[in-house]
Amino acid sequence: MISNQILQNTIEGLKGISRIDFCVMDTDGKSLASTFPEQSSYEEEIISFVNSPADSQVVQGYQFFKIFDEHQLEYILMANGGGDDVYMVGKIAVFQIQNLLVAYKERFDKDNFIKNLLLDNLLLVDIYNRAKKLHIDTEVRRVIFIIETKNEKDSSALDNVRSLLGNKAKDFVTAVDEKNIIIVKEVDANDSYAELGRIAQNIYDILKNDGEEDILIAYGTVVNDIKEVSKSYKEAKLALDVGKIFFSDRRVIAYSTLGIGRLIYQLPIPLCKMFIREIFEGKSPDDFDEETLTTINKFFENNLNVSETSRQLYIHRNTLVYRLDKLQKSTGLDLRVFEDAITFKIALMVVKYMKYMESLEY
């Protein structure tokens, strides 16, 4: 079904060209869109016209037309005037609105198909059969982008993103819930993941400049067949969740850059608690004072390089060694040893994951 706003825009455009007033009504005579400055009620005339076999009719100086959607009467169009020129323009308006009905129905069918494809609600044979009927290529490279913003989504938000992408016929914009907008984007054979990152950053910048707040964009890996689109969607969804925990400073996150955070996110909480308890004997690695935590994080940032870390912290090398020795005595882990450093790094990430999951419970 076309929205009343689309109908209003259509007849206003036609009036701007022809200078003829139009009114689109439902089959009960209720006005849905109109360019008439003042409008009288024509319910009786409409009902009489609906029940007649005629496709068009002149009543009291107005032309009435029937608008069908696949042989089903959908709207009545009224044009101001009874002459041949009004009849011709009225028929053009009917043709335009009927084409809109077809186009919006096709979009709805495609949107329905894409939603079910993303959610894995289709059998393999149905995927290819429906894609063929909807003229959707099955063997092209695609990737899923998920856009999460502060505000709940509506149809205007989807239209804004479609406009942002230039309304490309091969790209699909949809939503499976109130929180996220999903883009199924076709990519060229030579598009690298760096290029996908630039596309995501461009979307982020434009939406932010358009007034959107707290935008997060995540994307999955490129797939080569339409049956794998749901895989890229699941990856993008995982990237969105994992990014909030381990990469909270990033606004754009790719599944391919999640690293070990992807594995930690899938661990059960009881297993995480057992790991922390066994490694640190009941203590938590984030219970250290701010100075120690800053030292640890900077040491990891500099790939366990003592000299570079001490330089960036503006401390003497021996001071850093002293702090690392102190940490080793309290935890039994020497961060200068790669294996111990890996254990400590994982422990910090596990604690961060546990705290995030606990926050969701409240």
C-alpha positions, -999 to +999 in steps of 0.1 A: +000+000+000+013+034-009+014+060+019-009+090+017+022+112+016+034+095-016+000+100-031-001+137-021+034+143-036+023+126-068-009+146-074+008+178-064+035+171-090+008+164-116-011+196-107+022+216-110+024+204-146-012+204-157-027+230-133-056+206-127-067+197-092-069+161-081-082+141-052-074+105-044-101+087-024-107+052-011-136+031-023-158+046+005-153+081-007-128+091+021-102+116+009-066+103+011-048+131-008-060+162-024-049+195-041-084+211-039-084+242-017-118+233-004-133+199-008-169+188-006-181+153+002-187+130-027-194+098-008-227+090-025-213+097-060-182+076-052-202+046-040-224+048-070-194+050-093-177+021-075-207-001-081-210+009-118-191-011-145-175+021-159-138+028-155-143+066-158-173+089-155-181+126-155-202+137-125-212+173-118-182+187-138-156+163-123-139+133-139-139+102-118-114+073-125-110+039-111-074+028-101-069-009-099-042-030-083-041-063-101-078-062-110-086-052-074-102-017-071-078+003-049-085+040-053-109+065-069-093+095-086-113+127-090-101+154-115-115+189-116-131+194-150-151+175-176-132+182-208-110+160-230-078+175-217-088+168-181-097+132-192-063+127-208-044+141-178-066+120-155-057+088-174-020+098-171-025+102-133-042+068-131-013+052-150+013+069-127-004+057-095-009+022-108+028+020-116+036+032-081+014+004-067+034-021-087+068-006-077+059-004-040+045-040-040+078-052-056+098-033-030+077-049-003+082-084-018+119-078-020+121-064+015+102-094+028+125-117+010+157-100+023+144-100+059+137-138+058+171-143+041+189-125+069+170-144+096+176-178+079+139-184+075+141-198+040+149-232+026+177-233+001+154-241-028+131-212-018+160-188-017+170-194-054+134-196-066+122-164-050+154-146-060+148-155-096+112-143-095+123-110-079+151-106-104+178-106-077+213-119-087+223-149-067+261-151-074+275-116-067+297-104-039+277-088-010+284-076+025+261-067+054+264-033+072+244-028+104+237+008+116+227+014+152+216+048+163+201+063+195+166+067+181+142+040+172+139+034+134+109+043+113+102+044+075+118+078+071+151+066+086+152+038+061+144+062+032+172+085+044+197+056+043+184+046+008+189+082-004+224+081+011+233+051-010+219+067-041+188+044-042+210+018-060+188-010-073+213-037-064+216-026-027+189-033-002+180-013+030+158-029+056+152-035+093+144-066+113+139-048+146+133-013+159+170-006+167+190-013+136+191-005+099+206-032+078+223-026+044+228-055+020+254-040-002+268-054-035+305-049-038+328-050-068+353-078-073+383-055-065+368-039-034+391-047-004+382-046+033+399-013+034+374+000+009+345-014+030+359+005+060+359+037+039+323+030+029+313+025+065+331+056+077+315+077+049+280+064+060+289+073+096+301+108+087+270+116+067+246+104+093+264+122+120+263+154+100+226+148+094+219+150+132+220+113+142+236+106+176+255+077+191+260+060+158+276+026+156+283+008+123+294-028+120+300-050+090+306-087+083+328-104+057+321-105+020+301-135+007+299-147-029+264-163-029+230-151-018+226-181+005+255-169+026+241-134+032+228-145+066+264-155+075+276-119+069+246-106+089+254-127+119+290-116+117+280-079+116+257-084+145+285-101+165+308-073+156+283-047+169+280-065+202+317-073+207+327-038+196+307-023+225+327-044+250+363-044+237+364-015+212+342+011+229+363+040+214+355+029+178+324+040+159+330+016+130+339-020+136+346-049+112+341-085+121+375-093+106+392-071+132+376-085+164+405-108+171+404-127+204+374-107+216+352-127+192+362-159+211+358-145+246+323-132+238+311-167+232+324-181+265+298-190+292+301-167+323+307-196+347+337-207+327+350-171+328+346-169+365+365-202+370+393-189+347+398-157+367+396-176+400+422-202+390+446-176+375+444-149+402+432-170+432+400-151+437+414-117+428+404-096+398+430-082+375+412-049+372+414-043+410+448-027+407+453+010+413+451+035+384+488+038+380+493+000+377+465-003+352+479+025+331+513+009+331+499-025+321+478-010+292+507+011+279+530-019+281+506-039+259+502-010+235+539-010+229+542-047+224+560-054+257+588-029+248+602-017+282+621+013+267+593+026+246+568+022+274+589+040+300+595+068+275+557+073+268+550+072+306+577+097+313+593+074+339+628+059+342+633+025+328+641+011+363+609+025+376+589+006+350+609-026+358+601-021+395+564-018+388+565-050+366+584-069+394+558-057+419+530-069+396+548-103+392+550-108+430+513-101+435+500-121+405+527-146+397+527-134+361+557-116+345+544-094+317+579-094+301+573-131+293+551-135+263+530-164+277+523-146+310+515-114+291+489-133+269+473-148+300+470-114+317+457-097+285+430-124+281+421-121+318+416-083+314+393-089+284+374-116+302+367-093+332+356-066+309+332-091+291+318-103+325+311-068+337+294-059+304+272-090+306+263-082+343+253-046+333+228-060+308+210-078+336+201-046+354 
